[in-house]
């Protein structure tokens, strides 16, 4: 019987792992340079963490991997984490709240059940959470940091699309929908139904003509919102606070030179968002996103603490980056060939060269990956024969002579 991997799961070859680690390393270095510190949360969390605070939309809750974690005759329902932010928020509320402002980041996998076997069920992401800051500058820092990471990954021309959860909720209230309908509609928008808001507003008497253009802002520059702000606030004063909050962040991003586009009716699958939502695209492919979630930590008993964050999607980035550019530079590789009677000498040579920073493998026969150097351990004069990639051979009387050759200081 042929053994296969689980549907929706992925193996990574050694070459792919080099790119994977390279993407992670660049993100980790970038986040650290901005003052963020790494955390790690469990792969398994209690299900109620994702339900009690209304943290995920029903659509996403329907895709979690859930099972009973037995404890004697009773058990608690747990899940493989479907999100990276919520566990970090729990960590903060549980253990870090006395520290005040916290800049945290993580590199983790999340699990989402997809019926199509072509869609991944395990996904990797590098995420950042800025907890304890609720200003427009804090929102702008996250957008700027995400763009910095993409730049260091060598990715050009990222597109930033902005929305605002508070503004969307306020618009839904003005459409005359019942609270249950508002909730359901908001969830559908966050689950990707971008045209729904415009569709249900067509015949709504509760919207003025100045409001309707908000629903079709996809791709518009931020100046549209500034131009319409006074008209919108005059017709619907209830929208003004959310609109002003949105515009405050846009103003900071403008000052920083971050080009953005407005897409009010867009979402990203997380019900916990309360303010700014931003999504990142490269060549039409979504590579990350985030937003403000000021109600999440209070709902977990962590106090009245504002927070925001974002995640970059490692799997998608791996397809877009230049593999050679992001893969960590490896040490020069050496293949040691040996025969009976010189095994101890070969192991000793390997130990010395590894101390010098070389990658050393013993030849076990069969097909080997090409090495930068091949060294034959002879057990007689000359003790070693060193061959480079081009086939040029040099003799070495001892290990010191081998090192001189490898360092380009010996022989021809």
C-alpha positions in Angstrom: 0.0 0.0 0.0 1.3 3.4 -1.0 1.6 5.7 2.1 0.5 9.3 1.4 0.5 12.5 3.5 -2.7 13.9 4.9 -4.8 16.0 2.5 -4.1 19.7 2.7 -0.7 19.1 4.4 2.7 19.8 2.8 6.2 18.4 3.0 9.1 20.7 2.6 12.3 19.5 0.9 15.8 20.6 2.2 15.9 23.3 -0.6 12.4 24.6 0.4 13.3 24.6 4.0 16.2 26.9 3.3 13.8 29.4 1.7 11.3 28.9 4.6 14.0 29.5 7.2 15.3 32.4 5.2 11.9 34.1 5.1 11.5 33.6 8.8 15.0 34.8 9.6 14.5 38.1 7.7 11.1 38.7 9.3 12.5 37.9 12.8 15.5 40.2 12.3 13.3 43.0 11.0 10.8 42.7 13.9 13.6 42.6 16.4 15.2 45.8 15.0 11.9 47.5 15.6 11.9 46.6 19.3 9.6 43.5 19.2 10.4 40.4 21.2 9.6 36.8 20.2 7.0 34.7 22.0 5.7 31.2 21.4 2.2 29.9 22.3 0.9 26.3 22.3 -0.3 24.5 19.2 -3.4 23.3 21.2 -5.7 25.8 22.9 -9.2 25.5 24.6 -12.0 25.9 22.1 -13.7 28.5 24.3 -10.8 30.8 23.8 -12.1 31.3 20.3 -15.8 31.3 21.1 -16.4 33.0 24.4 -15.1 36.4 23.3 -16.6 36.2 19.9 -13.2 36.2 18.4 -13.7 34.3 15.1 -16.5 34.5 12.6 -18.9 31.5 12.3 -17.4 30.7 9.0 -13.9 30.3 10.5 -15.2 28.5 13.6 -16.7 25.9 11.3 -13.2 25.1 10.0 -11.3 24.5 13.2 -9.8 21.1 14.1 -11.5 20.3 17.4 -11.4 17.2 19.7 -11.8 16.2 23.3 -8.7 16.4 25.5 -9.6 13.6 28.0 -8.8 14.0 31.7 -10.0 10.9 33.5 -13.8 10.7 32.9 -14.2 14.2 31.8 -12.7 16.3 29.0 -12.3 19.7 27.6 -12.8 20.5 24.0 -9.6 21.8 22.5 -8.5 23.0 19.0 -5.4 23.2 16.9 -4.9 26.9 16.9 -6.7 28.5 13.9 -5.2 31.9 14.5 -2.0 33.4 15.8 -3.2 36.6 17.4 -5.8 35.2 19.8 -3.3 33.0 21.7 -0.8 35.9 22.0 -3.6 38.0 23.4 -4.4 35.2 25.9 -0.7 35.1 26.9 -0.6 38.8 27.5 -3.9 38.8 29.6 -2.6 35.8 31.5 1.0 36.5 32.1 2.2 39.9 30.7 -0.4 42.5 31.6 1.7 43.9 34.4 4.4 45.0 31.8 2.1 47.6 30.2 3.1 48.2 26.6 4.3 45.0 24.9 5.8 44.6 21.4 5.6 40.9 20.6 6.1 38.7 17.6 5.8 35.0 16.7 6.5 32.5 13.9 3.9 29.8 14.1 1.6 27.4 12.2 -2.2 27.6 12.2 -4.7 25.0 11.1 -7.8 25.6 9.1 -9.9 22.8 7.6 -10.5 23.3 3.9 -12.7 20.9 1.9 -10.6 21.3 -1.2 -7.5 19.2 -1.0 -5.7 21.8 -3.1 -6.0 24.4 -0.4 -3.6 24.2 2.5 -4.9 23.1 5.9 -1.7 23.9 7.8 -0.4 27.4 7.2 2.7 29.3 8.5 2.9 32.9 9.4 5.1 35.5 11.0 3.1 37.9 13.1 3.4 41.0 15.2 1.3 42.3 18.1 1.5 45.8 19.5 -0.4 45.7 22.8 -1.0 48.7 25.0 -0.9 51.4 22.3 -4.1 52.7 20.8 -3.1 55.7 18.6 -3.0 56.4 14.9 0.8 56.3 15.2 0.6 52.7 16.6 -1.5 51.7 13.6 0.9 53.4 11.2 3.9 51.7 12.8 2.4 48.3 12.1 1.7 49.1 8.4 5.2 50.6 8.0 6.8 47.6 9.7 5.0 45.1 7.5 6.1 47.0 4.4 9.7 47.1 5.8 9.7 43.3 6.1 8.4 42.9 2.6 11.1 45.2 1.3 13.8 43.3 3.1 12.5 40.1 1.6 13.2 41.7 -1.8 9.5 42.1 -2.8 8.6 45.3 -4.7 5.4 47.3 -5.3 3.3 46.0 -2.4 -0.3 47.2 -2.4 -1.9 48.3 0.9 -5.7 48.2 1.1 -7.3 49.9 4.1 -10.7 49.4 5.7 -12.1 50.1 9.1 -14.2 47.6 11.2 -15.9 50.4 13.2 -17.0 52.2 10.1 -18.4 49.0 8.5 -20.4 48.3 11.7 -21.7 51.8 11.8 -22.8 51.6 8.1 -24.6 48.3 8.8 -26.5 49.9 11.6 -27.6 52.7 9.3 -28.9 50.2 6.8 -31.8 49.4 9.1 -30.8 45.8 9.7 -31.7 44.0 12.9 -28.8 43.4 15.3 -28.8 39.7 14.2 -28.7 40.7 10.6 -25.9 43.2 11.2 -23.9 40.6 13.0 -24.4 38.0 10.2 -23.7 40.5 7.4 -20.5 41.7 9.2 -19.3 38.1 9.4 -19.9 37.5 5.7 -17.9 40.7 4.8 -15.0 39.5 7.0 -15.3 36.1 5.3 -14.6 37.7 2.0 -18.0 38.7 0.6 -16.8 42.2 -0.5 -19.8 43.0 -2.7 -22.4 42.3 0.0 -22.4 45.7 1.6 -23.0 47.5 -1.7 -25.7 45.0 -2.7 -27.8 45.3 0.5 -27.6 49.1 0.5 -29.1 49.7 -3.0 -32.6 50.2 -1.8 -31.9 51.5 1.7 -33.7 54.7 2.5 -31.4 55.2 5.5 -28.4 56.2 3.4 -27.8 59.5 1.9 -26.2 60.0 -1.5 -23.0 61.1 0.1 -22.7 57.8 1.9 -23.2 55.5 -1.1 -19.8 56.2 -2.6 -18.2 54.8 0.6 -19.5 51.4 -0.4 -17.7 51.4 -3.7 -14.3 52.8 -2.6 -12.3 49.8 -3.7 -9.0 51.0 -5.1 -9.6 54.7 -4.4 -6.9 56.9 -2.9 -7.3 58.1 0.7 -8.0 61.7 -0.5 -11.5 60.6 -1.4 -12.3 60.1 2.3 -10.8 63.4 3.2 -12.8 65.2 0.5 -16.1 63.6 1.6 -15.5 63.7 5.4 -17.6 66.9 6.1 -20.4 65.9 3.8 -20.6 62.4 5.3 -20.4 63.7 8.9 -23.2 66.2 8.2 -25.6 63.6 6.8 -24.7 60.9 9.3 -23.0 62.3 12.5 -22.8 58.8 13.9 -20.2 57.9 11.3 -17.9 60.8 12.2 -15.9 59.3 15.1 -15.0 56.1 13.1 -14.3 58.2 10.0 -12.0 60.5 11.9 -10.2 57.6 13.5 -9.7 56.1 10.1 -8.5 59.4 8.6 -6.0 60.0 11.5 -4.2 56.8 10.6 -4.3 57.6 6.9 -2.8 61.0 7.7 0.2 59.4 9.5 0.7 57.0 6.6 0.6 59.9 4.1 3.3 61.6 6.2 5.4 58.5 6.1 5.0 58.2 2.4 3.1 54.9 2.5 0.9 54.6 -0.5 -2.5 53.1 0.3 -5.9 52.4 -1.2 -9.3 52.5 0.4 -11.5 49.4 0.3 -14.2 49.9 2.9 -16.1 46.7 2.1 -13.2 44.4 2.4 -12.5 42.2 5.4 -10.2 39.4 6.5 -12.0 36.8 8.5 -11.6 38.0 12.1 -14.5 39.3 14.1 -12.3 40.7 16.8 -11.3 43.7 14.7 -12.6 47.0 16.0 -10.7 49.7 14.0 -8.3 49.9 11.1 -8.0 46.8 8.9 -5.2 46.6 6.4 -4.4 43.9 3.8 -1.1 43.5 1.8 -0.9 42.3 -1.8 2.0 41.5 -4.1 0.9 41.2 -7.8 -2.7 40.5 -6.8 -1.8 37.8 -4.2 -2.6 38.5 -0.6 0.6 38.1 1.5 -0.5 39.5 4.8 -2.8 41.7 6.8 -3.8 42.9 10.2 -5.7 45.5 12.1 -6.9 46.9 15.5 -8.6 44.7 18.1 -9.2 46.9 21.1 -12.0 44.7 22.6 -10.1 41.4 22.5 -7.9 41.6 25.6 -10.7 43.2 27.7 -12.9 40.3 26.7 -10.3 37.9 28.1 -10.1 39.7 31.4 -6.9 41.4 30.6 -8.0 44.9 31.4 -8.9 47.9 29.2 -5.9 47.4 26.9 -5.9 48.5 23.2 -4.0 46.3 20.7 -3.3 45.8 17.1 -1.2 43.5 15.0 -0.6 41.8 11.6 0.7 38.6 10.1 2.7 37.9 7.0 2.0 34.6 5.3 5.2 32.5 5.1 3.8 30.0 2.6 2.8 32.6 0.1 6.0 34.6 0.5 8.1 31.5 -0.3 6.6 31.5 -3.8 7.4 35.1 -4.4 10.9 35.7 -3.0 14.1 35.1 -4.8 15.2 31.8 -3.2 18.9 32.4 -3.6 18.6 35.9 -2.1 16.7 34.9 1.1 18.3 31.4 1.8 20.8 31.6 4.6 24.4 31.6 3.3 25.8 28.2 4.2 29.4 27.3 5.2 31.7 25.8 2.6 30.9 22.0 2.3 33.4 19.2 2.5 33.0 15.5 1.6 35.5 13.2 3.3 36.2 9.9 1.5 37.7 7.2 3.6 38.5 3.5 3.5 39.2 0.8 6.1 42.0 1.6 8.5 41.6 5.4 8.4 38.2 5.8 10.0 39.6 7.4 13.1 41.7 9.9 11.0 38.6 10.8 9.0 36.5 11.5 12.0 39.3 13.5 13.5 39.6 15.5 10.3 35.8 16.2 10.4 36.0 17.4 14.0 38.8 19.9 13.2 37.1 21.2 10.0 33.8 21.7 11.8 35.5 23.7 14.5 36.8 25.9 11.6 33.3 26.5 10.4 33.1 24.0 7.5 30.2 21.6 6.9 31.6 18.1 6.8 30.0 14.9 5.7 31.5 11.4 5.4 31.1 9.6 2.1 28.8 6.7 2.7 28.7 5.6 -1.0 25.8 6.2 -3.4 25.0 9.6 -5.0 26.1 12.5 -2.9 25.1 16.2 -3.3 28.0 18.1 -4.8 30.4 19.5 -2.2 32.7 22.5 -2.5 35.7 20.3 -1.6 36.4 16.5 -1.5 39.1 15.2 0.7 40.5 11.6 0.4 41.9 10.2 3.6 44.7 7.8 2.5 46.5 6.5 5.6 49.8 6.8 3.7 51.9 9.5 2.1 50.4 11.9 1.1 48.0 11.6 4.0 45.3 13.7 2.3 44.3 14.5 -1.3 42.1 17.7 -1.6 40.0 18.2 -4.7 38.0 21.4 -5.4 34.8 21.7 -7.5 36.6 22.2 -10.7 38.6 18.9 -10.2 41.9 20.5 -9.3 43.8 18.2 -6.9 46.4 19.0 -4.2 48.2 16.8 -1.8 48.4 17.6 2.0 50.8 16.0 4.4 48.7 16.7 7.5 45.5 18.4 8.7 47.2 21.7 8.9 48.1 21.4 5.2 44.5 20.6 4.4 43.3 23.8 6.2 45.9 25.9 4.2 44.5 24.5 1.0 40.9 25.2 1.9 41.8 28.7 3.0 43.7 29.3 -0.3 47.1 29.6 1.3 48.7 26.4 0.2 50.0 24.8 -3.0 49.1 26.0 -6.4 
